[in-house]
Amino acid sequence: MFEEVQTVHTLNKEGKLDKGLRIRLALFISLAIIFGMELILDIFVKKVAWYSLIVPFVLGFIFGLYVLSRLNSINWDKKKRMVTVGRIDVVGITILVAYWVVRVDAKYLLSPFYHSILTISGATFSLIFGIMVGRLSGVFRKVHQVHQDSRIRRK
């Protein structure tokens, strides 16, 4: 994972990341930080049991990494000589709307698994934090892969 982050950082310094991709990465990082902070608040301030949040985080991470990150169309543009991204990120907005729906109806959706609204809130933040970290990891992996493939083709 560190190699992928380093590749993205290097490409950004060299000006070889598309503006849309930079904005998307900034959005993912920002959302991951926001949901991560909410999760930390749930654990330390609201005293939600951290071990009850592991499964939602892992499920969200796997879903974000292997399902949602595949929706990103990241390619090497030969003319511009940079990594570009395709369509608008509708999935990210859908996740945010789904979160709001779950927050409103969380008592009924998650009550069979969790018995406290605080734990439900923590599980929701954990799931969404996992999704955002998974998507971010997937984008980093895809950018690294596209960059490596473009270097191989240029040789």
C-alpha positions as CSV (number, residue, x, y, z in Angstrom):
1,M,0.0,0.0,0.0
2,F,2.9,2.4,0.7
3,E,4.2,1.9,-2.8
4,E,0.8,2.9,-4.3
5,V,0.6,6.0,-2.1
6,Q,4.2,7.0,-3.1
7,T,3.3,6.5,-6.8
8,V,0.3,8.8,-6.5
9,H,2.3,11.4,-4.6
10,T,5.1,11.3,-7.2
11,L,2.6,11.5,-10.1
12,N,0.9,14.5,-8.4
13,K,4.3,16.3,-7.9
14,E,5.1,15.7,-11.6
15,G,1.7,17.0,-12.7
16,K,0.7,13.7,-14.2
17,L,-2.6,13.3,-12.3
18,D,-5.8,14.6,-13.9
19,K,-7.5,17.4,-12.0
20,G,-10.7,15.2,-11.7
21,L,-8.6,12.4,-10.1
22,R,-7.0,14.8,-7.7
23,I,-10.4,16.1,-6.7
24,R,-11.7,12.6,-6.3
25,L,-8.8,11.6,-4.1
26,A,-9.2,14.7,-2.0
27,L,-12.9,13.9,-1.6
28,F,-12.2,10.3,-0.5
29,I,-9.5,11.4,1.9
30,S,-11.7,14.1,3.4
31,L,-14.7,11.7,3.8
32,A,-12.5,9.0,5.3
33,I,-11.1,11.5,7.8
34,I,-14.6,12.8,8.7
35,F,-16.1,9.3,9.2
36,G,-12.9,8.1,11.0
37,M,-13.1,11.0,13.4
38,E,-16.8,10.3,14.1
39,L,-15.9,6.7,14.7
40,I,-13.2,7.7,17.2
41,L,-15.7,9.9,18.9
42,D,-18.1,7.0,19.2
43,I,-15.5,4.8,20.7
44,F,-13.9,7.2,23.1
45,V,-16.6,9.7,24.0
46,K,-19.8,7.7,23.6
47,K,-18.1,4.6,24.9
48,V,-19.2,2.3,22.0
49,A,-17.4,-1.1,22.3
50,W,-14.7,-1.0,19.7
51,Y,-14.9,-4.8,19.0
52,S,-18.5,-4.4,17.9
53,L,-17.2,-2.1,15.1
54,I,-14.6,-4.5,13.6
55,V,-17.0,-6.5,11.4
56,P,-18.8,-3.5,9.8
57,F,-15.4,-1.9,9.1
58,V,-14.0,-5.0,7.5
59,L,-17.1,-5.6,5.4
60,G,-17.1,-2.0,4.3
61,F,-13.4,-2.1,3.4
62,I,-13.8,-5.3,1.4
63,F,-16.9,-3.8,-0.4
64,G,-15.1,-0.5,-1.1
65,L,-11.9,-2.2,-2.3
66,Y,-13.2,-5.0,-4.4
67,V,-16.5,-3.7,-5.6
68,L,-16.8,0.1,-5.6
69,S,-13.2,0.8,-6.6
70,R,-13.7,-1.1,-9.8
71,L,-16.3,1.5,-10.8
72,N,-13.5,4.0,-11.2
73,S,-12.4,4.4,-14.8
74,I,-8.7,5.3,-14.4
75,N,-6.5,5.2,-17.5
76,W,-3.3,6.5,-19.0
77,D,-3.9,9.2,-21.5
78,K,-1.1,8.9,-24.1
79,K,-1.7,12.4,-25.6
80,K,-1.7,14.2,-22.2
81,R,0.8,11.8,-20.8
82,M,-1.0,11.6,-17.5
83,V,-3.3,9.4,-15.4
84,T,-7.0,10.4,-16.1
85,V,-10.3,9.5,-14.5
86,G,-13.6,8.9,-16.2
87,R,-17.2,9.7,-15.1
88,I,-18.5,11.6,-12.1
89,D,-18.5,9.7,-8.9
90,V,-22.2,8.9,-8.5
91,V,-21.5,6.0,-6.2
92,G,-19.9,8.2,-3.6
93,I,-23.0,10.4,-3.5
94,T,-25.1,7.3,-3.3
95,I,-23.2,6.1,-0.3
96,L,-23.7,9.4,1.5
97,V,-27.5,9.3,0.7
98,A,-27.6,5.7,1.9
99,Y,-25.9,6.7,5.1
100,W,-28.5,9.3,5.7
101,V,-31.3,6.8,5.1
102,V,-29.7,4.3,7.4
103,R,-29.2,7.0,10.1
104,V,-32.9,7.9,9.9
105,D,-34.1,4.3,9.9
106,A,-31.2,2.7,11.8
107,K,-33.3,1.7,14.7
108,Y,-35.3,-0.7,12.6
109,L,-32.6,-1.9,10.1
110,L,-29.9,-2.7,12.6
111,S,-31.7,-3.4,15.8
112,P,-31.6,-7.2,15.3
113,F,-27.8,-7.0,15.4
114,Y,-27.1,-4.2,17.8
115,H,-29.2,-3.3,20.8
116,S,-28.2,0.4,21.4
117,I,-28.7,3.3,19.1
118,L,-25.1,4.5,20.0
119,T,-23.7,1.1,18.8
120,I,-25.9,1.3,15.7
121,S,-24.4,4.8,15.0
122,G,-20.9,3.5,15.6
123,A,-21.5,0.5,13.3
124,T,-22.8,2.8,10.6
125,F,-19.8,5.1,10.8
126,S,-17.5,2.0,10.9
127,L,-19.1,0.6,7.8
128,I,-18.9,3.8,5.9
129,F,-15.4,4.5,7.1
130,G,-14.4,1.0,5.8
131,I,-16.0,1.7,2.5
132,M,-14.2,5.0,2.1
133,V,-10.8,3.6,3.1
134,G,-11.4,0.6,0.8
135,R,-12.3,2.9,-2.2
136,L,-9.3,5.1,-1.5
137,S,-7.0,2.0,-1.4
138,G,-8.6,0.8,-4.6
139,V,-8.0,4.1,-6.4
140,F,-4.4,4.1,-5.2
141,R,-3.9,0.5,-6.4
142,K,-5.5,1.3,-9.8
143,V,-3.4,4.5,-10.3
144,H,-0.2,2.5,-9.4
145,Q,-1.2,-0.3,-11.8
146,V,-2.0,2.1,-14.7
147,H,1.3,3.9,-14.1
148,Q,3.2,0.6,-14.1
149,D,1.5,-0.6,-17.2
150,S,2.2,2.7,-19.0
151,R,5.9,2.5,-18.0
152,I,6.1,-1.1,-19.4
153,R,4.4,-0.1,-22.7
154,R,6.8,2.9,-23.2
155,K,9.9,0.7,-23.0
